[in-house]
Amino acid sequence: MIKGLIFDYGGTLDTHGCHWGMMIWHTYERLGVPVDEMAFRDAYVYTERMLGKNRIIGPEDSFLTVLTKKISIQMNYLQLEGYTDAVVDDLYRQVQQNTAHTVAVLQKLNRRYPLVLVSNFYGNIHTVLQEFGLDHVFLRVIESAVVGVRKPDPQIFRLGVEALGVAPDEVVVIGDSVEKDMTPAHQLGCRTIWFRGEGWTPQPEDLSVIDDMITDLQDLFSLC
């Protein structure tokens, strides 16, 4: 019997299952940013590592601010000028549309189950949730920058299960990453639902850690 749901954030609730790297790359393509995909991938990885090692993002930073900082670092790495604002505006509009759909789905699910968020994030997830109207749907938010544990460590999902106050096998974990969401949740004994979208790398070979798969959050109504 399902007694609670745990959601990932980035790539699950904000991009309709698309890895953020690919989300940004397609915006580059659409806007004609003059860079090839290999160079972009280098810039993306460089930026994520920089954001992870340095206190560039503060707890008060909105997602719009995060995007602006992130794309600015990428553009500086690529030695490009004049594209940051257009890329940020395009991405932010997409996220607004995606999260509006997410809010509608989660509000309905929250009538059935308590919801917990487990996310690798920069320390500003509460600001971002408020920005997109998601701050009222979660019983608890477990953020890596706050608790000091990052996915794929199963311990961060254990914290989510403990917040729900139920057994692991009574919890469903929904996320877009097999490596970071499905595998550790499965190891913990939770049921797993993979939000399959466009990944950063080829699809994983081992799908044994996945109990169900969705391609839209509203598919959860038939599974939970």
C-alpha positions in Angstrom: 0.0 0.0 0.0 1.3 3.4 -1.0 1.4 5.9 1.9 3.7 8.6 0.5 5.5 10.0 -2.5 9.0 11.4 -2.9 9.8 13.6 -5.8 13.1 14.7 -7.3 13.1 18.4 -8.5 15.5 19.3 -11.3 14.6 17.4 -14.5 11.5 15.9 -13.0 9.3 18.8 -11.9 10.7 21.7 -14.0 11.7 20.3 -17.5 9.1 17.6 -18.2 11.7 14.8 -17.8 14.4 16.4 -19.9 18.0 16.6 -18.5 18.9 20.2 -17.8 21.9 20.0 -20.0 19.8 19.0 -23.0 17.2 21.6 -22.1 19.8 24.3 -22.4 21.4 22.8 -25.5 18.1 22.8 -27.4 17.7 26.4 -26.5 21.1 27.2 -27.9 20.1 25.4 -31.1 16.8 27.2 -31.4 18.4 30.6 -30.9 21.3 29.9 -33.2 24.1 30.3 -30.6 27.3 29.6 -32.6 28.7 26.7 -30.7 28.9 22.9 -31.3 27.4 20.4 -28.9 30.8 19.0 -27.7 32.0 22.5 -26.7 28.6 23.2 -25.1 28.9 20.0 -23.0 32.3 21.0 -21.8 30.9 24.4 -20.8 27.9 22.8 -19.0 30.1 20.4 -17.0 32.5 23.3 -16.1 29.6 25.4 -14.9 28.0 22.8 -12.8 31.3 22.0 -11.1 32.0 25.7 -10.5 28.5 26.1 -8.9 29.0 23.0 -6.8 32.4 24.1 -5.4 31.8 27.8 -4.9 29.1 29.9 -3.1 27.9 31.6 -6.2 24.2 31.0 -5.5 22.7 32.3 -2.3 19.6 31.0 -0.5 17.7 34.1 -1.5 18.4 33.6 -5.3 15.4 33.0 -7.4 15.5 30.5 -10.3 15.7 33.3 -12.7 18.8 34.5 -10.9 20.2 31.0 -10.9 19.7 30.7 -14.7 21.3 34.1 -15.3 24.4 33.2 -13.3 24.6 29.7 -14.9 24.2 30.9 -18.5 26.6 33.8 -17.9 29.3 31.4 -16.7 28.7 29.2 -19.7 29.0 32.1 -22.1 32.2 33.3 -20.5 33.7 29.8 -20.8 32.7 29.7 -24.5 33.9 33.3 -25.0 30.5 34.4 -26.4 28.8 37.7 -26.0 25.2 38.9 -26.6 23.3 35.7 -26.1 22.8 35.4 -22.3 19.5 37.4 -22.0 17.8 35.6 -24.9 18.8 32.1 -23.6 17.7 32.9 -20.1 14.4 34.4 -21.3 13.6 31.3 -23.5 14.5 28.8 -20.7 12.6 30.6 -18.0 9.4 30.7 -20.2 9.7 26.9 -20.7 10.1 26.3 -17.0 7.1 28.5 -16.1 5.0 26.5 -18.5 6.3 23.1 -17.2 5.9 24.0 -13.6 2.3 25.3 -14.1 1.5 21.7 -15.2 3.5 20.3 -12.3 1.6 22.4 -9.8 -1.8 21.2 -11.1 -0.7 17.5 -10.9 0.9 17.7 -7.5 -2.0 19.5 -5.9 -4.3 16.6 -6.9 -1.8 14.0 -5.7 -1.4 15.8 -2.4 -5.1 15.1 -1.7 -4.3 11.4 -1.7 -0.8 11.3 -0.2 1.8 13.3 1.7 4.6 14.5 -0.6 8.3 15.0 0.1 10.9 16.6 -2.1 14.4 15.2 -2.2 16.8 17.3 -4.4 20.4 17.9 -5.1 20.2 21.7 -5.0 22.2 24.9 -4.3 20.7 25.9 -0.9 17.9 28.0 -2.4 15.3 25.4 -3.2 12.7 27.0 -0.8 13.0 30.3 -2.7 12.6 28.5 -6.0 9.5 26.5 -4.8 7.9 29.8 -3.7 8.7 31.4 -7.0 6.8 28.7 -8.9 3.9 28.2 -6.5 5.2 24.8 -5.2 6.0 25.8 -1.7 2.7 24.6 -0.2 2.5 21.0 -1.6 5.4 19.3 0.2 5.3 18.0 3.8 9.1 18.3 3.9 11.9 19.4 1.6 15.2 17.5 1.8 17.9 19.6 0.0 21.5 18.3 -0.4 23.1 21.6 0.3 21.3 21.7 3.7 21.5 18.1 4.9 25.1 17.5 3.6 24.2 14.3 1.7 23.9 14.2 -2.1 22.3 11.7 -4.5 23.1 8.9 -5.4 23.7 8.3 -1.7 20.6 6.3 -0.5 20.8 8.2 2.9 19.2 11.3 1.4 16.2 9.2 0.4 16.2 7.6 3.8 15.7 11.1 5.2 12.7 11.5 2.9 11.2 8.2 4.0 11.7 9.2 7.7 10.0 12.5 7.0 6.9 10.6 5.8 7.0 8.4 8.9 6.3 5.2 7.0 8.3 2.1 5.8 10.4 2.3 2.6 8.2 -0.2 0.8 5.2 2.1 1.4 6.9 5.0 -0.5 7.1 5.7 -4.2 10.1 7.7 -5.5 9.6 9.6 -8.8 12.6 11.0 -10.6 14.2 11.4 -14.0 17.6 9.9 -13.3 18.1 6.1 -13.0 21.5 6.5 -11.4 20.7 9.3 -9.0 17.0 8.5 -8.2 15.9 5.0 -9.1 19.0 3.1 -8.0 19.4 4.5 -4.5 15.6 4.4 -3.9 15.5 0.8 -5.0 18.4 0.0 -2.7 16.5 1.5 0.1 13.4 -0.7 -0.6 11.2 2.0 -2.1 9.0 1.5 -5.2 10.4 3.5 -8.2 8.8 5.3 -11.1 11.1 6.7 -13.7 10.2 9.9 -15.5 11.7 9.0 -18.9 12.7 12.0 -20.9 15.7 13.1 -22.9 18.9 12.2 -21.0 22.4 13.6 -21.0 23.9 10.3 -21.8 22.5 7.1 -23.5 19.8 5.2 -21.6 21.1 3.0 -18.9 21.5 -0.7 -19.5 20.2 -1.9 -16.1 16.5 -1.1 -15.8 15.9 -3.7 -13.0 15.7 -0.9 -10.4 12.7 0.6 -12.2 9.2 -0.6 -11.2 7.2 1.7 -13.5 7.8 4.4 -16.1 6.0 7.6 -17.1 6.4 10.2 -19.8 4.2 12.8 -18.1 3.5 13.5 -14.5 -0.2 13.0 -15.0 0.5 9.4 -15.8 1.0 9.0 -12.0 -2.8 9.0 -11.5 -3.0 5.6 -13.0 -0.1 4.2 -11.0 -0.5 5.7 -7.5 
